[in-house]
Amino acid sequence: MQSSSETYTIPIHAIHENSSAAGNPSKKKLWQTRMPLLRSKNATSPTDSQDQLSREQTRGTTSSAANRKWWRVRLFRGMVNDIRRRAPYYWSDWIDAWDYRVVPATVYMYFANILPALAFSLDMFAKTRMSYGVNEVLLASVLGAVVFAVFAAQPLVIVGVTGPITVFNYTVFDIITPRGTNYFAFMCWIGLWSLVMHWFLAITNACNGLTYVTRFPCDIFGFYVAFIYLQKGIQVLTRQWAYGDASAYLSIMVSLLVLLVAYICGIIGGSPLFQRHVRKFIEDYGTPLTVIFFTGFVHIGHMRSIDLSTLPTSRAFFPTMDRNWFISFWDISVGDVFLAIPFAILLTILFYFDHNVSSLIAQGTEFPLRKPAGFHWDLFLLGLTTGVAGLLGIPFPNGLIPQAPFHTNALCATRLVADDSAESNKGHTTRVVDHVVEQRVSNLAQGLLTLGTMSGPLLIVLHLIPQGVLAGLFFVMGVQALQANGITLKLFFLLSDPSLRPRSNPLARIERQAAIWLFVALELLGFGATFAITQTIAAIGFPIIILALIPVRTFLLPRWFRPEELAVLDAPTASPFTMESVGGNYGEDAGEAVAQREREMRGANGESVEEGERRSDEAERGEGLGPWGGGNAKAERDGTTRRTSFRSSGVDDKGLEAIELTSGIGGSRRRSRSRKE
């Protein structure tokens, strides 16, 4: 079709839509509302026309994919697209690491990864009869870090040993060992079968199902993980009575002190006390320093005479048991090889949800990421690490929860902007996130540091850590996970004095108070079912309950809640830009999301990405801090994305106002508008 000397290409699906609408002249053609191509030559510049054409071709491709029949699977399409999107950024992933934020992020994530790993190694050491120990858990973390740092489409995701896989490992041990089956050979076959299943899911683009994942199942799973941490801490303390009453009571006291001090460090980090760099240091390194302090604290005065159990370790770079690193997977009967298949199915379900949710949280809407994600390719890599871990006889690594957003948050570059939301605040400044240093070096470096921890001198140091301190570490992780969980926040709102609730809280805008109670009750019901099954021999089946929460949210909750209520109570986990790899969020127009992201990348004033980063660097040095400094522009862009998302889901303006108040977008937009006026 031609309107002038320029030629425009219209996707085929638009022509069909045009022909279907021809019978009703009064009806506005759908392709005309989504494809403003038919305009005069003088309407836009050639550059704008080319950009518009490219954007519309992208929309057409995405829409065609969305309208394709679900049984017509285009094999390898997801992985190929992930690689195509991310490959142009691979070199910049390394050179962008030349930034001072990478060093503190590396050190912080080393401790954030290794300390929970040590606690989990103690739990598996006790429940699998020394099958897994410190070296196995550390090597699993190294494997995940190196593979995902070098090859992953999203290297910001930290991969290691999690609480759910700990439950999985010792549950399989309790089921298999009474039969006389070789445990390591059986776990190896679980890993190999799971490798095949992961690759099958990646090849068939199964990660497109993430489009249905919202905060509802993520909050339930995070709530479950938090209680698993608390339960593990209590179990560690109950085992201390085997060493005497004095040892048990001292361990309880030390664990509570570890929790108290680490919690206070977190409070200081969010308070106005001290200078910002002091607060940041206390918040980031308070927990590892607390572990170091109380490791020596138990040797003061009369406490040194009490026999405390410590973290068991083995020889440097050797397995805990007297075996080789490579597993003799052929030392097992044929029947047990096929018996491993249902266990592998459950493991694959767990990793499909757990790892992808970790990746989604690490790329949450609060982080202004500029480089694309790739869920299909990362799932393929996860299958590879699962199979290799089985061959090595180490726990299967996957994405860490609740540590998922820690790495991204540590790499956030912030700047100061003026805060004149009220007359009393004039002259004050507030710190906002400008961009994230997206690179691969910090993940790789923390993995290599973890490998060095397997050396002899450091293993001697780890052996000095009392088990009571590790129990306190479990409590710290559990409390931190609960604090940030959406279920906890809703419960605090419901239990607070109605007269003291801030009106800015979006939950206060929901007319039906019963809707909040019902939503929280459903979340607690899902958590209760998941937690209850893990206390039985059927604990290995808990991934099925987690996966079942996704269709419950997608198909059942809209029948019981209004769209504006769900917009406040629940929301997509990640931004449309992040979800582009899997076709966008459920109910969104993927083409509009792509176009919106292109506008975001140009900036509010048409600036390029490089100009935006240069401006943010100037802000870090204290230069170019105008009264707005681009902060409101960033909030405006985020608000535009969210408004597009929620309007496509049927949310009215009242619901949008409640959502915008959650993150201050509405106020920022109003201030920006008044500034222009």
C-alpha positions in Angstrom: 0.0 0.0 0.0 1.4 3.4 -0.9 0.3 6.9 0.1 3.3 8.7 -1.5 6.7 7.8 -2.8 7.4 6.1 0.5 6.4 2.4 0.9 5.0 1.1 4.1 4.6 -2.6 5.1 1.5 -3.6 7.0 1.4 -7.0 8.8 -0.9 -9.6 7.3 -2.9 -9.9 10.5 -3.9 -6.2 10.2 -5.2 -6.8 6.7 -7.5 -9.6 7.9 -8.7 -7.3 10.7 -9.4 -4.6 8.2 -11.5 -6.9 6.0 -13.4 -8.2 8.9 -14.4 -4.7 10.0 -15.3 -3.5 6.5 -18.9 -4.6 7.0 -19.5 -2.0 9.6 -18.3 1.5 8.4 -19.0 3.1 11.7 -16.8 0.7 13.6 -13.3 2.0 13.9 -10.8 -0.4 12.4 -8.6 -2.1 14.9 -5.5 -1.9 12.8 -6.1 1.9 12.5 -6.0 2.3 16.2 -2.8 0.4 16.6 -1.0 1.2 13.4 -0.9 5.0 12.6 0.9 4.4 9.3 -1.3 6.0 6.7 -0.2 9.6 6.9 1.1 12.2 4.6 4.8 12.4 3.7 5.1 15.7 5.5 3.6 14.5 8.7 6.8 13.0 10.1 10.4 13.1 9.3 12.1 10.2 7.5 13.8 9.1 10.7 10.5 9.1 12.6 8.8 7.2 9.9 11.5 4.5 10.0 11.3 4.3 13.8 7.5 4.0 13.6 7.7 1.4 10.8 10.2 -0.7 12.9 7.9 -0.4 15.9 4.8 -1.4 14.0 6.6 -4.4 12.5 7.6 -5.5 16.0 4.0 -5.2 17.1 2.8 -7.2 14.2 5.2 -10.0 14.9 4.2 -10.1 18.6 0.5 -10.0 17.8 0.8 -12.7 15.3 2.6 -14.8 17.9 -0.1 -14.1 20.4 -2.9 -15.1 17.9 -1.1 -18.4 16.9 -2.8 -21.6 18.0 -1.3 -22.9 21.2 -0.6 -26.3 19.8 1.6 -25.0 17.0 4.9 -24.8 18.9 7.8 -23.1 17.1 10.7 -25.1 18.5 13.8 -23.2 19.7 12.1 -19.9 18.9 12.3 -18.6 22.5 15.9 -19.4 23.0 16.9 -18.0 19.6 15.1 -14.8 20.3 16.7 -14.5 23.8 20.1 -14.9 22.3 19.4 -12.4 19.6 18.2 -9.8 22.0 21.0 -10.2 24.5 24.0 -11.0 22.3 24.5 -7.3 21.2 25.0 -6.4 24.9 27.5 -9.2 25.8 30.6 -7.1 25.3 29.1 -4.2 27.2 28.3 -6.7 30.1 32.0 -6.9 30.7 33.2 -3.4 30.0 30.3 -1.9 32.0 31.8 -3.5 35.1 34.4 -0.7 35.2 32.3 1.0 37.9 32.9 1.4 41.6 29.6 -0.1 42.5 30.7 -3.5 41.3 33.2 -4.0 44.2 30.8 -3.5 47.1 28.2 -5.5 45.3 30.6 -8.4 44.9 31.6 -8.4 48.5 28.0 -8.0 49.7 26.7 -10.9 47.5 29.6 -13.1 48.6 28.4 -13.0 52.2 24.7 -12.9 51.2 25.2 -16.2 49.3 27.7 -18.0 51.4 26.1 -17.5 54.8 22.8 -19.1 53.9 24.7 -21.9 52.1 26.6 -22.7 55.2 23.4 -22.9 57.2 21.8 -25.2 54.6 24.9 -27.4 54.6 24.5 -28.0 58.3 20.8 -29.0 57.8 21.6 -31.4 55.0 24.6 -32.8 56.8 22.4 -33.8 59.8 19.5 -35.1 57.7 21.3 -37.0 55.0 23.9 -38.7 57.2 26.8 -36.6 56.0 26.0 -37.1 52.4 26.1 -33.4 51.8 28.4 -31.0 53.6 30.0 -27.6 53.3 32.1 -28.4 50.3 29.2 -29.8 48.3 27.1 -26.7 49.0 29.9 -24.3 48.2 30.7 -26.1 44.9 27.1 -26.0 43.9 27.1 -22.2 44.4 30.3 -21.9 42.4 28.8 -24.0 39.5 25.7 -21.8 39.3 27.6 -18.5 39.6 30.2 -19.3 36.9 27.7 -20.7 34.4 25.2 -18.0 34.8 27.7 -15.1 35.0 29.4 -16.1 31.8 26.5 -17.5 29.7 23.1 -16.4 31.1 20.9 -13.9 29.4 20.3 -12.3 32.8 23.6 -12.4 34.8 22.2 -10.4 37.7 20.4 -13.6 39.0 22.3 -15.2 41.9 22.2 -19.0 41.7 22.9 -21.2 44.7 21.4 -23.7 47.1 18.0 -22.8 48.5 15.7 -23.9 51.3 13.2 -25.8 49.0 15.9 -27.9 47.4 17.2 -28.8 50.9 13.7 -30.1 51.7 13.7 -32.0 48.4 17.1 -33.6 49.0 16.5 -35.0 52.5 13.0 -36.1 51.6 14.4 -38.2 48.7 16.9 -39.5 51.2 14.2 -40.6 53.6 12.3 -42.4 50.8 15.1 -44.1 48.9 17.7 -45.2 51.5 15.4 -47.7 53.3 15.1 -49.5 49.9 18.9 -50.0 49.8 19.2 -47.8 46.7 22.5 -45.9 46.1 21.5 -42.4 47.1 24.1 -40.5 45.0 23.4 -42.6 41.9 19.7 -42.1 42.3 20.1 -38.3 42.8 22.3 -38.3 39.7 19.6 -39.9 37.6 17.1 -37.3 39.0 19.5 -34.6 37.7 19.9 -36.2 34.3 16.2 -36.8 33.8 15.6 -33.2 35.0 18.2 -32.0 32.5 16.2 -33.6 29.6 12.9 -32.0 31.0 14.4 -28.6 31.4 15.7 -28.7 27.8 12.4 -29.9 26.6 10.6 -27.0 28.3 13.2 -24.5 26.9 13.0 -25.8 23.4 9.2 -25.7 23.4 9.1 -22.2 24.8 7.4 -23.2 28.0 8.6 -20.1 29.8 5.8 -18.2 27.9 3.6 -19.5 30.8 5.3 -16.9 33.0 3.1 -14.3 31.5 0.4 -15.5 34.0 2.7 -15.2 37.1 1.8 -12.3 39.4 2.5 -11.3 42.9 -0.1 -13.7 44.3 1.8 -17.0 43.8 5.2 -15.2 44.4 4.1 -13.9 47.8 2.8 -17.2 48.8 6.0 -19.0 47.8 8.1 -16.3 49.5 6.0 -16.6 52.7 6.6 -20.4 52.6 10.4 -19.9 52.1 10.5 -17.5 55.1 8.8 -20.0 57.4 11.2 -22.7 56.1 14.1 -20.6 57.3 12.5 -20.1 60.7 11.7 -23.8 61.0 15.3 -24.7 60.2 16.6 -22.4 62.9 14.4 -24.0 65.5 15.5 -27.5 64.4 19.1 -26.6 64.7 18.5 -25.4 68.3 16.6 -28.5 69.3 19.6 -30.6 68.3 21.8 -28.8 70.8 20.3 -30.7 73.8 22.4 -33.6 72.7 25.4 -31.7 73.9 23.9 -30.8 77.3 21.5 -28.2 78.8 24.2 -25.5 79.1 25.1 -25.8 75.4 21.4 -25.7 74.4 20.6 -22.6 76.4 23.7 -20.8 75.3 22.9 -21.6 71.7 19.4 -20.2 72.1 20.7 -17.0 73.7 23.4 -16.5 70.9 20.8 -17.2 68.1 18.5 -14.5 69.5 21.3 -12.0 69.9 22.4 -12.6 66.3 18.8 -11.9 65.2 18.5 -8.8 67.4 21.8 -7.2 66.3 21.3 -8.0 62.6 17.7 -6.6 62.8 19.0 -3.4 64.4 21.6 -3.1 61.6 18.8 -3.2 59.1 16.8 -0.5 61.0 19.9 1.8 61.1 20.2 1.4 57.3 16.8 2.8 56.8 17.0 5.5 59.4 18.4 9.1 59.3 21.2 8.2 61.7 24.9 8.8 60.7 26.2 9.7 57.3 24.8 7.8 54.3 28.0 5.8 53.6 28.1 4.8 57.3 24.4 3.7 57.2 25.0 1.8 54.0 28.0 0.0 55.4 26.1 -1.1 58.5 23.1 -2.3 56.5 25.2 -4.2 53.9 27.8 -5.8 56.2 26.0 -5.8 59.6 25.0 -9.5 59.2 28.5 -11.0 58.3 30.1 -8.8 61.0 27.5 -10.1 63.5 28.4 -13.7 62.6 32.1 -12.9 63.1 31.5 -11.2 66.4 29.4 -13.9 68.0 31.7 -16.6 66.8 34.3 -15.1 69.1 31.7 -14.0 71.8 31.1 -17.5 73.0 34.8 -17.8 74.0 34.5 -15.0 76.6 34.5 -15.7 80.3 32.8 -18.8 81.6 31.2 -19.5 78.2 34.5 -20.9 77.0 34.1 -23.9 79.2 30.8 -24.8 77.6 31.1 -27.4 74.8 29.3 -25.9 71.8 28.8 -27.8 68.5 30.2 -26.0 65.5 29.9 -26.2 61.7 31.3 -29.6 60.5 33.8 -29.3 57.7 36.0 -31.7 55.7 39.2 -31.6 53.7 39.8 -28.8 51.3 38.3 -29.4 47.8 37.2 -32.9 48.8 33.7 -34.3 49.3 32.4 -34.7 52.8 32.2 -38.5 52.5 35.0 -40.8 51.3 34.1 -40.8 47.6 35.1 -39.3 44.3 33.5 -36.1 42.9 32.3 -38.0 39.8 29.3 -40.2 40.7 29.1 -43.8 39.4 25.6 -43.4 38.0 25.7 -46.9 36.5 25.8 -48.4 40.0 22.0 -48.7 40.2 19.3 -51.0 39.0 17.3 -50.3 35.8 14.1 -50.1 37.8 15.6 -47.3 40.0 16.7 -45.4 36.9 13.0 -45.2 35.8 11.8 -44.7 39.4 13.8 -41.4 39.3 11.5 -40.0 36.6 8.6 -38.8 38.9 11.1 -37.3 41.2 12.7 -35.5 38.3 9.3 -34.2 37.2 8.7 -32.7 40.7 12.2 -31.2 40.7 11.6 -29.6 37.2 8.3 -28.1 38.4 10.0 -26.7 41.4 12.9 -25.2 39.4 10.6 -23.9 36.7 8.7 -21.8 39.3 11.5 -21.1 41.8 14.2 -20.0 39.4 12.0 -18.0 37.1 10.4 -16.2 40.1 13.8 -15.4 41.4 14.7 -14.0 38.0 11.5 -12.0 37.9 12.1 -10.5 41.4 15.7 -9.6 40.5 14.3 -7.7 37.5 11.3 -6.2 39.4 9.5 -3.0 38.3 11.5 -1.0 40.9 14.7 -1.5 39.0 15.2 0.6 35.8 16.9 -2.1 33.7 18.0 -1.3 30.2 19.2 -4.7 28.9 16.7 -7.4 27.9 16.0 -10.6 29.8 16.0 -14.2 28.4 14.0 -16.7 30.4 14.0 -19.6 27.8 17.8 -19.6 27.4 18.4 -19.3 31.2 16.1 -22.3 31.7 18.2 -24.3 29.3 21.3 -23.4 31.3 19.6 -24.3 34.5 19.0 -27.8 33.1 22.7 -28.0 32.2 23.7 -27.1 35.8 21.2 -29.6 37.2 22.6 -32.4 35.2 26.3 -31.5 36.0 25.4 -31.2 39.7 23.9 -34.7 39.6 27.1 -36.1 38.1 29.2 -34.4 40.8 27.0 -35.5 43.7 26.3 -31.9 44.9 22.9 -30.2 45.6 21.1 -28.8 42.6 21.5 -25.0 42.4 18.9 -22.6 41.2 17.8 -18.9 41.8 17.9 -17.7 45.3 14.9 -16.4 47.2 14.8 -14.0 49.1 18.3 -13.0 48.0 17.0 -12.5 44.4 16.8 -8.7 44.5 19.8 -8.0 46.7 22.3 -8.2 43.8 20.3 -5.8 41.6 19.7 -3.4 44.5 23.4 -3.4 45.3 24.2 -2.3 41.7 21.7 0.6 41.7 23.2 4.0 40.9 21.3 6.7 42.8 21.2 10.5 42.6 19.7 13.4 44.4 16.6 15.3 43.2 14.8 18.2 44.8 11.8 17.3 47.0 9.2 20.1 46.8 6.1 18.0 47.2 5.1 20.3 50.1 6.1 23.8 51.2 7.8 22.4 54.3 10.0 20.2 52.1 11.4 23.0 49.9 15.2 22.9 49.9 15.3 19.3 50.8 16.5 16.5 48.5 15.6 12.9 48.0 17.6 10.0 46.6 16.2 8.1 43.6 17.5 5.2 41.6 18.8 6.4 38.2 20.1 3.2 36.6 21.5 -0.3 37.4 25.1 -1.3 36.5 24.2 -4.3 34.5 27.3 -6.5 34.1 28.6 -10.0 34.6 31.8 -9.5 36.7 30.2 -9.2 40.2 28.4 -12.5 39.9 31.5 -14.3 38.5 33.7 -12.7 41.2 31.5 -13.7 44.1 31.5 -17.3 42.7 35.3 -17.4 42.5 35.5 -16.1 46.1 33.1 -18.9 47.1 35.5 -21.4 45.4 38.4 -19.9 47.4 36.3 -20.6 50.6 36.8 -24.3 50.0 40.5 -23.9 50.7 42.1 -25.3 53.9 42.6 -22.1 55.9 39.1 -20.8 55.3 37.5 -24.1 56.1 39.3 -24.0 59.5 37.8 -20.6 60.1 34.3 -21.9 59.1 34.7 -24.8 61.5 34.8 -22.2 64.4 31.2 -21.0 63.7 28.9 -22.3 66.5 25.7 -23.9 65.3 23.7 -21.5 67.5 25.1 -18.6 65.3 23.9 -20.5 62.2 20.5 -20.9 63.8 20.4 -17.1 64.4 21.3 -16.7 60.7 18.3 -18.8 59.8 16.1 -16.5 61.9 17.6 -13.4 60.3 16.8 -14.7 56.8 13.3 -15.6 57.8 12.5 -12.3 59.3 14.0 -10.4 56.4 11.9 -12.4 54.0 8.7 -11.8 56.0 9.3 -8.1 56.2 9.3 -7.6 52.5 6.5 -10.1 51.7 3.2 -8.8 50.4 1.2 -11.0 52.8 2.9 -9.5 55.8 2.2 -5.9 54.6 -1.5 -6.7 54.0 -1.8 -8.3 57.5 -0.2 -5.2 59.1 -2.7 -3.0 57.3 -5.7 -5.0 58.4 -4.5 -5.2 62.0 -3.7 -1.6 62.3 -6.0 1.1 63.8 -8.2 2.3 61.0 -8.0 5.9 62.3 -4.2 5.8 62.0 -3.9 4.2 58.6 -2.2 6.6 56.1 -4.6 7.7 53.4 -1.8 7.3 50.9 -1.8 3.5 51.3 -3.5 2.1 48.2 -5.2 -0.6 50.3 -7.2 2.2 52.0 -8.8 3.1 48.7 -10.5 -0.4 48.4 -14.1 0.1 49.2 -14.8 -3.5 50.2 -12.7 -4.2 53.3 -13.9 -7.8 53.0 -12.0 -8.1 49.7 -8.7 -7.5 51.4 -9.5 -10.1 54.1 -10.6 -12.6 51.5 -7.5 -12.1 49.4 -5.2 -12.5 52.4 -7.2 -15.6 53.6 -6.6 -17.2 50.2 -2.9 -16.4 50.3 -2.7 -17.9 53.8 -4.6 -21.0 52.6 -2.1 -21.5 49.8 0.8 -21.1 52.2 -0.8 -23.5 54.8 -1.3 -26.2 52.2 2.3 -25.9 51.0 3.8 -25.8 54.4 1.6 -28.6 55.7 2.6 -31.1 52.9 6.3 -30.4 53.6 5.9 -31.8 57.1 4.9 -35.2 55.8 6.6 -37.9 53.7 4.8 -36.4 50.8 6.9 -33.2 51.1 8.4 -33.9 47.7 5.1 -33.0 46.1 4.9 -29.4 47.3 6.0 -28.0 43.9 2.6 -29.1 42.5 0.7 -26.9 44.9 3.0 -23.9 44.1 2.4 -24.4 40.4 -1.4 -24.8 40.9 -1.6 -21.3 42.4 -1.0 -19.7 38.9 -4.3 -20.8 37.3 -6.1 -20.1 40.5 -5.0 -16.4 40.3 -5.6 -16.2 36.5 -9.0 -17.8 36.2 -10.6 -17.9 39.6 -9.7 -14.7 41.4 -11.2 -12.4 38.7 -14.5 -14.1 39.4 -14.4 -13.0 43.1 -12.7 -9.6 42.9 -13.2 -6.5 40.9 -10.5 -5.4 38.4 -9.6 -2.3 40.4 -9.3 -4.4 43.6 -7.0 -6.9 41.9 -4.9 -4.0 40.5 -4.2 -2.9 44.1 -4.0 -6.4 45.8 -2.0 -8.0 43.1 0.1 -6.9 40.1 2.5 -8.2 37.5 5.8 -9.3 39.0 8.0 -7.6 36.4 7.8 -4.7 33.9 6.6 -5.3 30.3 10.1 -4.7 29.1 11.4 -7.7 31.2 8.4 -9.8 30.2 9.0 -9.2 26.5 10.9 -12.5 26.4 7.8 -14.4 27.2 5.2 -12.4 25.3 4.4 -9.7 28.0 2.2 -9.8 31.0 -1.2 -11.4 30.9 -3.8 -8.9 29.6 -1.3 -6.5 28.2 -0.7 -5.5 24.6 2.9 -6.7 24.0 3.3 -4.3 21.0 2.4 -1.3 23.2 4.9 -2.5 25.8 7.6 -2.7 23.2 6.8 0.8 21.9 6.7 2.2 25.4 10.1 0.7 26.2 11.5 2.4 23.1 10.2 5.7 24.4 11.7 5.0 27.8 15.1 4.3 26.3 15.1 7.7 24.6 14.3 9.4 27.8 11.6 12.0 28.6 13.4 14.7 26.6 14.5 12.5 23.8 18.0 11.8 25.2 19.9 8.7 24.3 20.9 6.0 26.8 24.5 7.2 26.8 23.4 10.8 27.5 21.2 9.5 30.4 24.1 7.6 31.9 26.4 10.5 31.5 23.9 12.8 33.3 23.5 10.3 36.1 27.3 10.0 36.5 27.4 13.8 36.8 24.7 13.6 39.4 26.8 11.1 41.4 29.6 13.6 41.4 27.2 16.4 42.5 27.0 18.1 39.1 24.0 19.1 37.2 21.5 18.7 40.1 18.7 20.8 38.9 15.5 21.0 40.9 14.2 18.0 38.9 17.3 16.3 37.7 15.4 13.8 35.6 13.9 12.0 38.6 10.4 13.0 37.8 10.9 12.1 34.2 11.9 8.6 35.3 8.9 8.4 37.6 6.7 9.6 34.7 8.0 6.9 32.4 7.4 4.2 35.0 3.9 5.6 35.6 3.1 5.6 31.9 4.2 1.9 31.7 2.1 1.0 34.7 -1.0 3.0 33.5 -0.8 1.3 30.1 -0.5 -2.1 31.8 -3.4 -1.7 34.2 -5.8 0.0 31.8 -5.4 -2.9 29.4 -6.4 -5.1 32.3 -9.7 -3.2 32.8 -8.7 -0.9 35.7 -10.5 2.4 35.9 -9.0 5.8 36.8 -9.9 5.4 40.5 -7.9 2.1 40.6 -5.1 3.8 38.8 -4.9 6.6 41.3 -4.6 4.1 44.1 -1.8 2.2 42.3 0.1 5.4 41.5 0.0 6.4 45.2 1.8 3.2 46.0 5.1 4.3 44.4 4.5 8.1 44.4 4.0 8.2 40.6 0.8 10.2 40.8 2.4 12.9 43.0 5.4 13.0 40.7 3.3 13.5 37.6 1.2 16.2 39.3 4.3 18.1 40.3 5.7 17.8 36.9 2.5 19.1 35.3 2.4 22.0 37.7 6.0 22.8 36.9 5.3 23.0 33.2 2.2 25.2 33.8 
